[in-house]
Amino acid sequence: MADTDYAQGDYRVVAERLRPATLDLVAWCDPQSGSIVLDSASGTGNVALACAGRGCRAVALDLEIALLRTLPPPAAGGVPTVVGDVMALPLASDAVDHVLSTFGMVYAPDPARVMSEATRVCRPGGFVALSSWAEDGFQPRARALLARTEAAAGEYVPEIPPAWTSIESLRRTLSPAGDVEVRRGRLENRFPSAAAWWELASTSAPPVVAARSRLTRSAYVELGERLQALVDECSEHGDGELILREEYLLARVRVR
Ligand SMILES: C[S@@+](CC[C@H](N)C(=O)[O-])C[C@H]1O[C@@H](n2cnc3c(N)ncnc32)[C@H](O)[C@@H]1O
């Protein structure tokens, strides 16, 4: 099975910063106690754990076994885990009540396959719902910088396909499954400075940590300078801190 860069660094640190946006999707879809929820491309299980906390029967699925292993077992407050690819889900048709994915299945290269698999395993009447980064926001711009730098070194870094990064394209991508709703959200994270953001990213954020092992030292230093400039540009600057604003999109479809 293919792997991603997500076993590198310490994704738990990033997941903690993402949590408010992941809880936004869970609250919006409001899965009921007892319902079966697939957290698709779960990483360390932000969504699955939140759903389990609401009494749902949640399952976390990801390609990276190292991330799934950070979850406690069900008997200790965790959830069952499955290693799998969102483009070929190892689940029966109509196996779950809802499929939720925060900043996860959007990184797979084939949006049509992702949607056809998500709607196959979701029973009619349930939600397939996801969050993605808005095309004009910080994350896609940072990823594009990373991808350009790595491409110059002959490496490939997946970016989110355009099918998931605007309100219009999300409507198009999800609409074969049913009636689509899309809304915006904004994640705000505080850092003492752009340099402090870089310190966190270069030690914890998997795609950045992976880049360090693949780039020359000077290319990596230049990448860091460019990313810090982008952080400054996308932040509000206050008293001894900056607030990094990251625009995201939430989309859901009730499967016909
Ligand atoms: C940015 S993380 C998001 C993790 C989690 N959903 C969260 O909100 O914290 C992206 C995740 O997608 C997973 N991923 C990427 N491509 C995948 C695929 N084709 N199938 C399953 N998981 C995948 C990565 O391993 C990683 O855990």
The ligand as an ORCA input file, in Angstrom:
! r2SCAN-3c Opt
* xyz 0 1
  C      -3.713     16.795      7.143
  S      -3.895     15.150      7.709
  C      -5.545     15.238      8.404
  C      -5.761     14.196      9.470
  C      -7.045     14.308     10.272
  N      -8.225     14.107      9.448
  C      -7.151     15.617     11.033
  O      -8.062     16.409     10.757
  O      -6.310     15.851     11.913
  C      -4.115     14.238      6.213
  C      -4.268     12.726      6.461
  O      -4.693     12.100      5.254
  C      -4.072     10.820      5.193
  N      -4.145     10.370      3.800
  C      -3.635     10.974      2.699
  N      -3.955     10.277      1.596
  C      -4.700      9.219      1.998
  C      -5.337      8.133      1.331
  N      -5.270      8.004     -0.007
  N      -6.027      7.226      2.061
  C      -6.083      7.334      3.424
  N      -5.500      8.336      4.119
  C      -4.812      9.263      3.415
  C      -2.668     11.080      5.716
  O      -2.004      9.900      6.106
  C      -2.987     12.028      6.885
  O      -3.226     11.298      8.069
*
